[in-house]
Amino acid sequence: MAPAKKGILERLDAGEIVIGDGGFVFALEKRGYVKAGPWTPEAAAEHPEAVRQLHREFLRAGSNVMQTFTFYASDDKLENRGNKLTFTGLQINEAACDLAHEVAKEGDALVAGGVSQTPSYLSCKSETDVKATFKKQLDVFIKKNVDFLIAEYFEHVEEAAWAVEVLKETGKPVAASLCIGPEGDMHGVPPGECAVRLVKAGAKIVGVNCHFDPMTCVKTVKLMKEGVEKAGLKAHYMVQPLAYHTPDCNCQGFIDLPEFPFGLEPRILTRWDMHKYAREAYNAGIRYIGGCCGFEPYHIRAVSEELAPERGYLPAASEKHGNWGAGLDMHTKPWVRARARREYWENLKPASGRPLCPSMSDPDGWGVTKGHADLMQQKEATSQDQLKQLFDRSKSN
């Protein structure tokens, strides 16, 4: 019999580095399998070959976790604002679990089932109603026996704590990550306090994902770590940021940028930026290091390569990648061969090639969050009149 693989807490307790995967909804939207707007994961059931291949590429790049493609797969989100259901939430989540398990078996990877924030919470539904939404998703993860659970992409710590309370009832390890920056959640709860609330709710791993660039996210997790330690509690820490530079974002993150979501490419981090991120996260005491929107497999490969001395091995994908550009020594052009060195790539300041573009943007700041009338969700498609009101408001801001 093959030895049982070590669980997430066993690995982290032993001081091992766990590398997560990347941003499935953005990656699959660019490939033509996810619709921007609803950002829901029907592809797990509609196009399993696409989801399977992306899992496989992240595994080859060094990922230790295959996170089920169940982001936003609660029924209230699948049916929100006129989204047409071709598969039920149950069908999508079961297919996602099967795909993650299938690929995880090809390497030393764990399967994580994930839940995320809900339209029900934004629409001020009760704690009971919101928890029932999580419970419905959870049944699939138990049936499919995932290795651990992640409550991710929460703008409000209250809702994240509710999710953790539901997830911990399974007895499986629970990780919780908020999509917040150093200013805290959308109700102004500081990162340190957020982390304490999540740990007290039952999370063994806490951190942040999405909405901000890597260095901002690492800074936020440092604040969470300080809060947990000050409270005399213990936890492991995780970070799964954007692959976009966001120095001009406000507390809402990249969603407020005028480039979101279809004009973000000029902001994307290079693989060399990812080396800096991985080292910064590691030095901050974070041991679960991955990515979210914008992360492609080559970004995760860069994280894996930077941390190869600590992990003791390179990922399989490094077979096709020279260390710090080493493969360029075989290029036909001498000026490109001259770039086959770390010093060159570490000090490069990439140009955008867009002479009329500013280096920073002015984020939208509508100032609405849970409880505001504009965030009340509906099953019906957004009407033209509703859109016109938004267009007019956008012009005035």
Disulfide bonds with the S-S distance in Angstrom:
none
